[in-house]
Amino acid sequence: MSTIEEPDSAPPPTAARTGLPRVRPGDQTRLLTRLLLPAFAEGLIRRRPRAMAWAARVQADSDAVATVRDLRERYGPGPLQLSPAGRSVALVLDPDDLARMLRETPEPFTPGAWEKRRALDQFQPHGSLITRGPRREPRRRINELALEMDRPLHDLAPAITERVRAEASAVAGVATASGALSWDDFAAGWWRSVRRVVLGDAAADDAGLTDRLARLRSAGNWSFLLPRRRRAREDFLARLEERVRAAGDDTLAGRLPDTEEAAGQVPHWLFAYDAAGAATLRTLALLAGHPEHAARARTEAEEGDPAGPRTLPYLRACVLEALRLWPTTPVLLRESTEPTTWHGTVIPAGTVFAAFAPYFHRADPAGSYGDAFEPEIWLDGRAERNPALVPFSGGPGKCPGEDVVLLTASTWLAALLEGREYAVTSGVRPVAGEPVPATIDHFGLGFAVAAD
C-alpha cells in the first residue's frame, strides 16, 4: 500500500476577531449543550443505539431547533460568531447564506474542515470529501463517473435492482411469516444488498468487512480524543482493496479505474449506505403512520415490472422527505481557505461555517411544511425552489451518490410494500394529522407486518 496521507495533527490557529454578531457566553453554552453535545453523544460518524434511544425519548432535536430559532430572533439572520474551544465558528442561519456556502465549495469553502478530516481519516484517508488542494478534483471526478451523478437510473440499474430485490424480498418474506420486522432484521438484509451492489455477490456474506468499517467509524466518533487506529485502518483498507480488485463489471466498484486513488473512495460509499439504510426504514415508518401516502406508494410499487429497474418517483420523494425530516448529516461544515466577506463584514480564513440542517429543514426556512410529512414537495418543485432543503448537501460538494442511494432505497421499499401492510409498534412514531417527531430512533423501530 502507498503512504497514507494524514490530516493535520492540530487545529488551525484561532481566527482573529470579526465584526459578526457575537453570541454571548450564556447563549453559546446553551447552544452547545442543546445541539452539539447531544449530536456528539448520538455519534457524528456512527450512531450509538443507547444515545439514539435517549434522544428520541427526550426529542433532543426539538430543543436544538428551538434554540437556533431563538438565536436568530434575538441576534438576527447572521452568520453568528461562536468560539467553542477557541475555534472561530460562524453559525449560518439564512437560506441564501447556506446556498452560498455550498455553492462556493471547495474554494473558498472547503468541505475538508479540520474536524471532519480528523474523524473521517480513521477509515477513508483518500476520500474526496476530506481532500484539500489539487488532488480533490480528480478524486471527486472518480466518484461522479462511477456513481453516474445526476442520472436517476444508473447504467447498472438492472443489476442493482436484481440484487436489492432479492435481499429485500427475503427480509419481507421472513417478516410476513413472523408478523414483525425489526431494525436488526432489516439491517442484515440491507448490508447484504449493499455489499453485493458495491463489491459483488462474492462479498454478500463478508459481514466482517463492514464490521471492521463500523469499528473504525466508532473510533471516528472520538477523533478529537483518541489516536488513530492505524493498524486497524490498514487491515481494513487492505481487505477492501482485495474486494475491489475482485469486483465484476456489474458492480459499482467494478466501474472504478484500477488505482489506489479510486479504491480509496469506496469506504465513503459504504459509510453513506449506512445512513441510507436508516433513512429507508424511517421512510417505512412514515408510510406506516400515514395510510393515504402508503396507499399511493404501494400502488406505485405494484405497477409495472417489479423485476425491472424503475425510477419510482413517489417512493424517491418519500425517502427525500424522510431525509428532510431527519437529516442523516445534521451539521454541515465548511472551512474558509481565505478571507471572505459576508454582509459587509470580512471574516478571516480558517473560520468554520456551520449549518444545523434540522433547523433549515424544520423551522421557518423550511416553509409551511416544517413538521409535516409532505413528499409532494419533492415532485411539484417546491423543494427544488427552497435553498434551505439540502438532504444530500448541495453545490459542487453535493453527494455524487444521491441517485444510486435513491434507486437502492426506493427499490427496497417497493419490495417491502408489495402485498403487505405495516404498523409501527415502537414508542416514538409518526402519526397522520400530528407533527412528525423531531427525533426518531431507527435502531428501536419495530413493525407489525401483515399480508393484505
ABEGO torsion letter per residue (X at the ends): XBBBBBBBABBBBBBBBBABBBBBAAAAAAAAAAAAAAAAAAEAABBBAAAAAAAAAAGAAAAAAAAAAAAAAAAEAOBBBBBBGGBBBBBBABAAAAAAAAAAOAOABBABBAAAAAAAAAABAABAAABBEAAAAAAAAAAAAAAGBGBABBAAAAAAAAAAAAAAAAAAAAAAAAGBBBAAAAAAAAAAAAAAAAAEAAAAABAAAAAAAAAAAAAAAAAAABBBBAAAAAAAAAAAAAAAAABBAABAAAABBBBAAAAAAAAAAAAAAAAAAAAAAAAAAAAAABAAAAAAAAAAAABEBAABBBAGAAAAAAAAAAAAABBABABBBBBBABBBBBGGBBBBBGBBBBBBAAAAAABAAAEAABABBBAAAAAAGAAAABAABBAAEBEAABBAAAAAAAAAAAAAAAAAABGBBBBBABABBBBBGBBBBABBBAAABBBBBBBX
